[in-house]
Amino acid sequence: MTFIPPSDDDAVAPPVKLRPEILASPPYRQGKPATADAFKLSSNENPYPPLPGVLEAVAASGAINRYPDASALALREVLAARHGVSAENIHVGSGSVALLSQFIQAAAGPGNSVVYPWRSFEAYPGLVTVSGATSVPVPNRADGSHDMVALAAAVDETTRVVIVCSPNNPTSTTVSAAEFETFMAAVPGDVLVLLDEAYTEFVTDPDAVRGLPLLARYPNLVVLRTFSKAYGLAGLRVGWAIGPVAILDAARAAAIPLSVTEPAQVAAIASLQVEDQLLERVARLAALRDRLSAALFDQGWLVPKAQGNFVWLATGDATDAANAALLDGGIVARAFPGSGIRVSVGEEESVEQLLPITGRIVDSLPAGHPARRLG
Ligand SMILES: *Cc1c(COP(=O)(O)O)cnc(C)c1O
């Protein structure tokens, strides 16, 4: 075994010079792993196995002693044909979180700011810190939805990027098409807007924004999508961006080359070829989500209208106790201490196991608690 000399303050002060803003940042925290007898509802993963043909395509994907196609051309061509754009208007990354990093790096550095709603996707603050830019988090409204007017108002001459997340992780709320268009009209055309649509496949609300049809109208808009959630390929790491070529080229320049593997590329193509089966699974999860939301409402929860494959319990200062009750009952959810709990929509049986526990939790909340419905 290699000997690494210990030091009393190993964890506190590294012996080498590092960037202070990085030292001050917490490392990315993942949803808790599940124990054998618990349901893992902490990472918004798809409970279904890969779609038919996907594993076969991965197994046949050829020699792993060779590098993958760095530009993922075959996958870009499939996506481009289906969305009526050129393959240059598509950029593939190793997950949409990699794409977020690339766009932020490409646009923002020290002295610039990145505006995003909060609470939202846990990765945003860290990615901004790494870029050297400054985070400008804008509080959500009381119901967990983005305050799009405040978001636009937070843009100033230092702003390089604004991130919008619809449905929002973790509150599951959407931005309406009307709100989004008013917002776009207020944001200067030289500020990049990233619309993070990681969960858009699960959206059933006809008023919710859909990014793709808006691309023709807003030259500063880029839409981010992923194969991790609806398509169930989280473990393979593949996501894509669609937008103007010149902006995507900047992200391509900021990318770590060759990070999207060949198995990921072929799995994504194979998944797109069985879209009807994908949509059927997505519809089943969306229906289960709606049943779960309705049951929570009946129990007395004030749940934001959920449009992702997850629901938000605004447990606030009761979060630790509520999460302990969930864990005790075999439900591993994602707790944000002092704020709330995000529960993914998983297997049917997980919902059956979940509901009696949430019923007890809501009954234990004091009257007037923000997570409790009046009356
Ligand atoms: C899960 C998630 C992503 C990232 O997914 P990848 O696995 O990196 O494609 C991006 N944005 C939001 C809001 C997410 O919840």
PDBQT file of the ligand as one rigid body, heavy atoms in Angstrom, charges set to zero:
ROOT
HETATM    1  C1  LIG A 401     -31.017  15.455 -13.371  1.00  0.00    +0.000 C 
HETATM    2  C2  LIG A 401     -30.920  16.889 -13.825  1.00  0.00    +0.000 A 
HETATM    3  C3  LIG A 401     -30.009  17.311 -14.793  1.00  0.00    +0.000 A 
HETATM    4  C4  LIG A 401     -28.854  16.526 -15.249  1.00  0.00    +0.000 C 
HETATM    5  O1  LIG A 401     -29.028  15.355 -15.757  1.00  0.00    +0.000 OA
HETATM    6  P1  LIG A 401     -27.831  14.600 -16.472  1.00  0.00    +0.000 P 
HETATM    7  O2  LIG A 401     -27.908  13.260 -15.884  1.00  0.00    +0.000 OA
HETATM    8  O3  LIG A 401     -26.546  15.297 -16.208  1.00  0.00    +0.000 OA
HETATM    9  O4  LIG A 401     -28.207  14.679 -17.906  1.00  0.00    +0.000 OA
HETATM   10  C5  LIG A 401     -30.042  18.608 -15.232  1.00  0.00    +0.000 A 
HETATM   11  N1  LIG A 401     -30.912  19.469 -14.736  1.00  0.00    +0.000 NA
HETATM   12  C6  LIG A 401     -31.786  19.136 -13.802  1.00  0.00    +0.000 A 
HETATM   13  C7  LIG A 401     -32.725  20.141 -13.291  1.00  0.00    +0.000 C 
HETATM   14  C8  LIG A 401     -31.811  17.836 -13.299  1.00  0.00    +0.000 A 
HETATM   15  O5  LIG A 401     -32.642  17.527 -12.316  1.00  0.00    +0.000 OA
ENDROOT
TORSDOF 0
